Amino acid sequence: MRHSASPTRRQLLGGGCAAMIVTATAGRAQTPDPADPWAEAAQIRQRIVPPRFPHANSFTPQQFGGVPDGSTLATDAIAQAIAAASAAPGGGRVVVGGGIWLTGPIRLLSGVELHVDRDSTLRFSQDPALYFPPILTRMEGNELMGIAPFIHALEAENIAITGGGVLDGQADEQHWWDRARRPADNGESDGRRLRRLAEEGVPVAERVFGPDTTIRPQFIQPYRCRNVLIEGVTIIRSPMWEIHPVECENVTVRRVTISSHGPNNDGCDPESCRDVLIEDCLFDTGDDCIAIKSGRNADGRRLNRPTENVIVSGCTMLDGHGGVTLGSEISGGVRNVFVENCRMDSPQLNTAIRFKNNAVRGGTLENIHVRDVTVGQVGRAAITVDYNYEEGADGPYTPVFDGLTVQRMLVGRCERVLDLQGFAHAPIRNVLLQDVTVVRAAEPDIVEHVEGLHYANVSRNGVAVRGPTPGGMPRRAGRSG
Amino acid sequence: MRHHALAASLACAATLLLVQPATAQEMARDRLIAHLTAQAREQAAERRAVVQAITTPEQARLRQVRVRAMLAELIGPERAAGPVRAEVTGRSDGDGFGVESLWYESVPGYRVTANLYRPGRGNGPFPAIIMQPGHGVDGKLGNHAFAANLARAGFIVLSIDIVGEGERIQHYDPEIGASKVGRPTGEHSVAFGQALPTGGHVSRWFIQDAMRGVDYLMSLPEVDDRRIGAFGCSGGGTITAYLAALDPRIAATATACYVNDYDHLLAPGGPGPQDAEQSIPFFLERGLDLPDWIEAAAPRPYAVVSTTGDMFPIAGARAAHAEAARFYAIMGAADRITMIEGPGGHGNLQPIAPHIIGFFNRWLRDDPAQPAFVTIPTGDPAHLLATPAGQLTTAPDGGDTLRQVIAREAPVPAVASADSASLRQAIRDVARVHVLPGDPAPAMQEGAPVDTDGLRTLPLSFAAAPDLAVNALYARASGRGRRPTLLVLQARPQAIMARWHAAGWNVLALEPRGAGGTEEAKSPLTGDWTLLSLRALLVGQTPVGMRTDDAVAALNWLAGRPEVGRIEVLGTGALAPVALHVGVLDDRVDGVTAVNGILRYRDFVERPLSRDMAEVNLPGVLARYDLPDLITALGKRVVLVNPVSSVGEPLRAEQVAAILPAAPRVIFQSPRDPILPSAR
C-alpha cells in the first residue's frame, strides 16, 4: 500500500545496502531489518489480534431488571448481565441498547464484550459514593486503593467495549472537574498524599483513599488484562484520563471518538503495556491526546514494567496538549513506539510529538518512530524532548533517550521545530529528521545536550537546513507543554 | 404527517393490487421508491427532532462530536499524510493573475491535477481558496474564470480536477478520446460500485484529494495558512461541504448549488438521490441529513449559495440553511452563516459572483468589497493542463487509477468462517437481512386464477412492510400429496414456471423487489439500479437484502403449505446472488440453482470495469465474506448454471475453477437450452 515517497528514503532502504544487511542478519529470523524500523512495526501489528465473542451468547441488562430510562440506576443489572456473559461457554456479549442507561462503575469480567448500541448512551452517575469501596487503581503513575474507574477490569482475559454508542462521564465544572481545582483542606492534597505514600514505599493496600477523596476516577481502566478491544464508542465528559490500560497485553483501541475538555483529560494512555494498537481514532481533549506511560518514580521502578510495542496509526488529533506524548510517568521506560498517518491540527494543540521526563522519573525512552504526519498548526514546538518537566534536574535518576526518527512530517505552523532539552550528563541521543517540511517556524530551535542529531532533506521556512536553527532560549516547559 | 398519509394510500394500493391483473399494476419499482421514500421521511423527521432539541452550545458541540464519529464510520477516511509530493508542470500569465499547472499526490502513487492561481499584485502572504468543479468533463477548466476572478481579488486559488473529470478521467479510452463509461456522474457511479464492497464510501478519496490540496496550499510559504477557504459548485459544492466539515483548517466555506435536504430531494417529483459520491450508504438511517455537513463546520463562516431555478429545489436549500442558521446561532455565531440566493438554473453563479467573492473577502481578507465579476475567456485549454495530452491515464508517469488504489486498500479477510452461524450473522449484518426462517408466514392475499398457455397460475401478494406489497405467481402441481417446490427469483419466470410445473413441481415465482421501470442510469454500464440502490442504501437497505427478505418470507409461507415437499430456489442474473444468500440462511432450502450469476464481489474491485454492479452490490462485504464462501457453505446443495464475469460475460470452466477451489457443480449450456429440474 505504501510507496517510498522520496529518493532519499529509497536510497536509505534500497539497493545494495539492504543486501548487506540481509547477509549480516542471516540466521536471526526474528530480527527486523535495522535499516527499516517499520519492519518491526509490521510484526507488532500482526501480533495484535482483538478478541472475539460468540454473538449467540448475548445478554441484556433488561433481562436482569435494568431500565434504559436515564434515571433508574442499572449498575446491578449490568453487573448481572456481565456475570452471565462471562459464565457462558466461550464468553459472550452484553448488549446495552434501547436508550439512556444510568449506571455506577462497571467491572468487566473475562470473556465479556460490553456492546453499547449506536442509539444508546451509557451515562455514569455523578454520585461519588457509588464508586466505592476502594479498588486497586492507578492515578498518574501511582497505584492506590481508591475510587473505581467507570469501566474497569482486573486480571481479565478477552474483554471488549464496542458499539457505536456514547459513554458519557457527565463530568463538568460542578462534578468531578471541580476536584482538580479544589484546594487541599489540610495542606496536602490527595494527589500529593498519594505521591508521597508511593515515594515512601507504603504498601498499596495501605494507600487507601475513601469517598471523601478528591482523586477523580479514570474512565476506562483495564488492569493487568490480556486481549483487550475498545472499538467504535464515543467518549465524552470524562472526569480524568479516558482510556487507561495498565499492565495490559494485546490491546486494540480503534475508531474511538474522544471529546472531553476537562483537566487531565488525556485521550488514551497505555501504561506499562505491551503490544498496543491505537488506530483511526479522533482525539479532542483537554490534555494529551495520547500519552504513553510506565509508572511514576518509585512506583514505576518498583513495578518496573516498560510500555513497549505501541502503534498509533490513522488518528486525528484536534485540541490537546500533545498529539503523541511519551511521559511524564515513564519510570519503567518506553520503547518501540510507531506513529504513522496522523493529522494533528489545532491552535489549542501545543506540540505534535512530545517526550516529558526528568531526574525524578528516570526511565529510558528508546526506539521511537514517526512517519507520514501532517501537523496543521501547533502552539509550541513541533517536536519536544524535555527533561526539565516538573521537577527537572532536581533528582537522582538519569533519564535516557535514544533513538527517534521522524520521517515525512509536514508542519504548517509552529513556534519552533525542535525543543530538545537534555542534561549534560544525560544527553538526548540519536534523533533523525528525514524528509521533514516545516513551513512556518517563528522561533529558532532549542537544542541542549543532544548527541547525534541528524537532518536529511529537511526544509524550514522554505529553506533547506542541515541542522537545527540555533538561538532558542531554553526554558522549563509547563505541564501543558 | 404527510408520510403517514402516503403510507395509508400505499396500503390501499397494495390491497387493490391483489385483485388486479398483473399488467395494470403499479410497477414494483414505483412501489419500492414510495416505500423507501416514506422510510427516508421518517428517518429525516426523527433526526430533525434530535436537532431541534438542541438549545445550548454544549449540546451543539456534542452533536458535532457524534456527527463526526458517524461520518468517520460511514466514510472510513483515508489517512495518508505528511509532505505533499507535487510537481509544477507549466506556468502562464493572465490579466491580473498568474497560473501554474501542477499535479500532487493524494495518496502515494495517486495523482490530482490542478491549477494554482496567484494574484498579479502584492507580496502576500495571501489568503487561499481550494476550489472544486461540478460534474463537468472539463473539470477544473470550468472554474477558470471564477478562479481567475478570485486571484484578481487577492486570493491564491488551488483549482483541482475532481476524479473522473478534467485530466482525471478514469476510464478514458484513447480510441474514442473520451471516457468509455460516460459523463463524470457515470465515472463516479462506477467508482462507487468498485469501492462499496471494500467498506466505507467512495467519497473518502474525494475528501482525501481535497485535504491533500489543503496540505499543498499550507505548504506554500506565500499562503496565509490560517486563512484558507473552500468553494465549489454542484458536485464541487458537495466535496467542499465534506472538506469543511472534516478539515478544521478551512476557515470559510461557500457551497453552491448543492445544499439541500433529503425530504426535498427524495420527494415525489424531486430530483431523487444525487450522484454516487453525494449519497452515503446508511446516511439517513444513522440520523444524518445534508444540513449536518454545514453544522459540523460551525462556527466557522459559511455561505449557502443557491439559485432559485436549480433542479435541487430551492425550498430544500432554504430549509437546510434555516436549520443550520439556528445551529450557528446556538453556538453564538449567527453572523457567520449566510445564504446567497441568485436567479436562474443549476450553476448560474455569475450574477451572484460578487456576493460570493465578497463573502470570502469579508472573512479571509477583512475587506467588505464585492468586486464585479470580470469575464475571462479560457483560451486554448492546453496552457492549463498538467499532463502532455490532457489525461493522467495516458501520461507516461500518470500514477495509479482510483480503482487500483481501491484494490490496494480492499480488506483481505481471513477465510470466512466455515461455522454457518457466523456466516449467517455476517450476511444479516452486511446485506441487512431482517426476515428469519421460521418467522410467521406473511398473510398471503390471493387473486383470481389466470390461465396462460395451459398453465394456471394464482396471483399472490403479501405485505413486506405495511406500505409495500410484493407480488407473486403460484402454479400448484396437480395431484395430491407433497410435491417438490421451486421458488423462482427472476424477472420473467413464465418459461421456467411452465417447464417445472409440467415436471410435477409447485412453482412460486416472486416478483423481484424493484423490478421493472427505469430511472436515470448514470452510465450505460451501471444499470437502472444505480439510483434505486442509492435510495435504498441511504435508508439502510440493500438490494440483495430486500430481495432475500422477500424470498425468506415466501419460504415461510411455502413451509406451511400442505402441498409443499422439498424446496429449491432458483435465481437468475442479479437474483442469482440472492438465491445463494437465501440458501445459506435457510436450512429448509434443499437446493439452489444460480443462473447467469456473478461469482465474486472481489471482481468489482480487481477488474478494471464491471457492469450493473448496483443491483447486486453490498457495502463492506469483502471484510466479512464473498460469494465463493456462500457457494462453499452450500456444498452439494448448489448448482451453478453459466456463471458470468462481473462484466456479465460467460466464464469458462477453467476460470470458474480458479475462482471456486471447492469445485461445486457447474453446468455450462447454451443460453437457449432450458433449465430443467433434471439438470440437478
HADDOCK unambig.tbl for C-alpha pairs under 7 A between the chains (distance, minus, plus):
assign (segid A and resid 1 and name CA) (segid B and resid 408 and name CA) 5.88 0.50 0.50
assign (segid A and resid 1 and name CA) (segid B and resid 409 and name CA) 6.91 0.50 0.50
assign (segid A and resid 2 and name CA) (segid B and resid 108 and name CA) 6.41 0.50 0.50
assign (segid A and resid 3 and name CA) (segid B and resid 108 and name CA) 5.64 0.50 0.50
assign (segid A and resid 3 and name CA) (segid B and resid 109 and name CA) 6.85 0.50 0.50
assign (segid A and resid 5 and name CA) (segid B and resid 108 and name CA) 6.90 0.50 0.50
assign (segid A and resid 257 and name CA) (segid B and resid 69 and name CA) 6.05 0.50 0.50
assign (segid A and resid 259 and name CA) (segid B and resid 65 and name CA) 6.88 0.50 0.50
assign (segid A and resid 314 and name CA) (segid B and resid 79 and name CA) 5.23 0.50 0.50
assign (segid A and resid 341 and name CA) (segid B and resid 79 and name CA) 5.35 0.50 0.50
assign (segid A and resid 341 and name CA) (segid B and resid 80 and name CA) 5.19 0.50 0.50
assign (segid A and resid 341 and name CA) (segid B and resid 81 and name CA) 5.40 0.50 0.50
assign (segid A and resid 342 and name CA) (segid B and resid 79 and name CA) 6.70 0.50 0.50
assign (segid A and resid 342 and name CA) (segid B and resid 81 and name CA) 6.57 0.50 0.50
assign (segid A and resid 343 and name CA) (segid B and resid 81 and name CA) 6.88 0.50 0.50
assign (segid A and resid 372 and name CA) (segid B and resid 80 and name CA) 6.70 0.50 0.50
assign (segid A and resid 372 and name CA) (segid B and resid 81 and name CA) 5.00 0.50 0.50
assign (segid A and resid 372 and name CA) (segid B and resid 82 and name CA) 4.32 0.50 0.50
assign (segid A and resid 373 and name CA) (segid B and resid 81 and name CA) 5.07 0.50 0.50
assign (segid A and resid 373 and name CA) (segid B and resid 82 and name CA) 4.42 0.50 0.50
assign (segid A and resid 374 and name CA) (segid B and resid 81 and name CA) 5.26 0.50 0.50
assign (segid A and resid 374 and name CA) (segid B and resid 82 and name CA) 4.54 0.50 0.50
assign (segid A and resid 408 and name CA) (segid B and resid 82 and name CA) 5.23 0.50 0.50
assign (segid A and resid 408 and name CA) (segid B and resid 83 and name CA) 5.85 0.50 0.50
assign (segid A and resid 409 and name CA) (segid B and resid 82 and name CA) 4.71 0.50 0.50
assign (segid A and resid 409 and name CA) (segid B and resid 83 and name CA) 6.04 0.50 0.50
assign (segid A and resid 410 and name CA) (segid B and resid 82 and name CA) 4.73 0.50 0.50
assign (segid A and resid 410 and name CA) (segid B and resid 83 and name CA) 4.75 0.50 0.50
assign (segid A and resid 412 and name CA) (segid B and resid 218 and name CA) 5.83 0.50 0.50
assign (segid A and resid 412 and name CA) (segid B and resid 219 and name CA) 6.40 0.50 0.50
assign (segid A and resid 437 and name CA) (segid B and resid 83 and name CA) 6.39 0.50 0.50
assign (segid A and resid 439 and name CA) (segid B and resid 219 and name CA) 5.88 0.50 0.50
assign (segid A and resid 439 and name CA) (segid B and resid 221 and name CA) 6.22 0.50 0.50
assign (segid A and resid 462 and name CA) (segid B and resid 221 and name CA) 6.77 0.50 0.50
